[in-house]
Amino acid sequence: MAKRSFASMLTWKIVILTSAIFIITISLVAIFGSRIAYNKSLKYSIEKLNTSVAEIESVMNSIEYSTVGIGRTFESFYRSDQYLDSASIFQLFQKTIDENPFFIGIGVYFEPNVIKGNTRCGIYSWHDHETGNKGNEFYNDRTRDNDNNWDYFSLEWYAKCRESNRRYWTSPHWEMIATYKGEELNKIVSAFSFPLRDKDEKVVGVCSCDLEMSWIKEKLNEMKPFSKSFVFITDDSLNYVCNPGLDNPYSGSLKDEPIFETFDWKDGNWEQIGTVSIVRLDNYGFPAFITSKQMKNGWWVGIVNYNNDVFADMHKMMLALIGIAILGLTAICIAVRRLSRKVSKPIVSFAGVANKITEGNFNVPVPEINSKDEIDELGKALKYMQNSITEYIEELKRTTSEKERLASELNVARTIQMQMLVNNFPEIKSCRIFAKSTPAKEVGGDLYDFFTTENELYFIIGDVSGKGVPAALLMAISIAAFRAAGKNGESVAEILSLINNTFQKSNRDMMFVTATIGKIDIKSGKLTFCNAGHNPMMLIHPNGVAEYIKERPNIACGIVPDFSFVQEELQLEDGSRLILYTDGVTEAEDFEHNQYEEERLLQWGSANGMASVKDDETAVNNLIESLRTFTRGAEQNDDITIASISYTKE
């Protein structure tokens, strides 16, 4: 029997083994390739959906925030029987529009006869960012571009907001924004409306902004995982907010699509991954799947991916694998025999080097192989890997050091801020005090403070707009002004005026602070207080009945310079408890975005009076536990600050 060489045996064994591996690999790819391609495209679609929804909601949230801020300002002025002149209003509107490229117009509109002698009255500012044209309009029964028949009461953005007494978004629609040099300015807009209320919470008007929607078409086109993917936004009735695939992207309904002839959107077999809903349409006779997500305002954003697009790369890969298998087997038969002897020695050397590298010796020399083939490439790859690992370890050390430094600095900032908040509360026989603050970020903008004079206890609770380090700096300014003015014997209204004017001098970012400042006469129990746009205090009577103190509204600090704040007085009964809090309490949300709200807080207060809870620390902790039970672990979206003051006669 002829003796076969090692090269021959190695060649046939490698060829047979490689053939088996190719066959198994191709079979596994055929079986699992579709699942991998589906999961990959699904993951990509979810990422695109989440990112795009976050960007869209970011724009809409900024619109809501600005509009609500303006609306709150008008409410405060209306409730305090004060009015801004039209020039100041136009300036405020134009500045807000200039700072947000998505704004095209802002206006306030009033109910009949709210402005005396006018069945209708409003102020509107607009700015076309595309042309740079802008303008202001003031209209009543006699004006509005000489159009005496314009009735905004019946328009959707006004009527729906007024009827529901809630914030309202309209679907995109063509609207004539203004007339400029005799020509009408028509835009695709979506209007956001916010109801204006008087002291009795009755709607007296609407603050509305116009959001230009042409950008949303571009945003949807950017979402497409594949060129033929179908992307859309609909309202809760499945009418298109935008479908970039249509000649008119802002009309029509999702129900008109062939996909939904056999599929019911509401009764489909949806799968939930986080906040994204997924359904495969194979079982409904259509080779595709849908990923969709509902926005906070009720709109649906969706992507339909077709199987032909999803599996196109897999089909190409299968053909490529078959070609590679045929070519590879042929090449192996020819090359293995010739290279087996030459390959063995350098491979052993490389294996030794690789073992030393895995042991941590990254400076071991790599043998130089000038074979100009795969072995040479292996040597270069090994050397490249050696250098890359060394560089990566050095970079990792630098990155880790930098992260530790930043984390340490933030921790120091948080420690300093929390130390600014009083922890050792004044000890007074007639007043027991406890307060606690939990920031939403590393550092926050909520504040509280207490100090006593010979016969009086001073207190403050407030909320700086925004979060993070800027809010914390303004918090520190507020506390410093409070202590300085209070210890000089100034009234609570004068203290708020000082804080307000201090903000105005350096408030380039248009931030503001809401606050309630008060003082209690320790002997008589007389409470003097002043509210600057803050949540109302809750008073729990000795009999356990809780109610919100009806406070005269004042504007928040930092908005209008030299504003005249008005203080009020209230006689505290023996055994009363005051609960002070920030909007992080009433606006705490669960996973479904339901809020804790004032009514639930009032119910909690009726069960935590002096008769049932003597200790103020226990009362505060009970409220915090009530919030945790309600939110069920949902992420905290705002700073939470609570204070309890119990009064008993000496």
Buried (B, 14 or more C-beta within 10 A) or exposed (E): EEEEEEBEEBBBEBBEEBBEEBEEEBEEBEEEBBEEBBEBBBEBBBEBBBEBBEEBBEBBEBBBEBBBBBBBBBBBBBBBEEEBEEEEBBBBBBEBBEEBEBBBBBBBBBBEEBBEEBBBBBBBBBBBBEEEBBBBBBBBEEEBEEEEEEEBEEBEBBBBBBEEEEBBBBBBBEBEBBBBEEEEBEBBBBBBBBBBBBBEEEBBBBBBBBBBBBBBBEBBEEBBBBEEBBBBBBBEEBBBBBBBBEEEBBBBBBBEBEBBEEBEBEEBEEEEEEEBBBBBBEEBEBEBBBBBBBBEBEBBBBBBBBBEBBBBEBEEBBEEBEEBBEEBBEEBBEBBBEBBEEBEEBEEBBEEBBEBBEEEEEEEEBBEBEBEEEBBEBBEEBBEBBEEEEEEEEEEEEEEEEEEEEEEEBEEBBEEBEEEBBEEBBEBEBBBBBBBBBBBBBBBBBBBBBBBEEEBBBBBBBBBBBBBBBBBBBBBBBBBBBBEBBEEEBBBBBBBBBBBBBBBEEBEEBBBBBBBBBBBBBEEBBBBBBBBBBBBBBBBBBEBEBBBBEBBBBBBBBBBEEBEBEBBEBEBEEBBBBBBBBBBBBBBBBEEEEBBEBEBBBEBBBEBBBEEBEBBBBBBBBBBEBBEEBBEEBEBBBBBBBBBBBBBEE
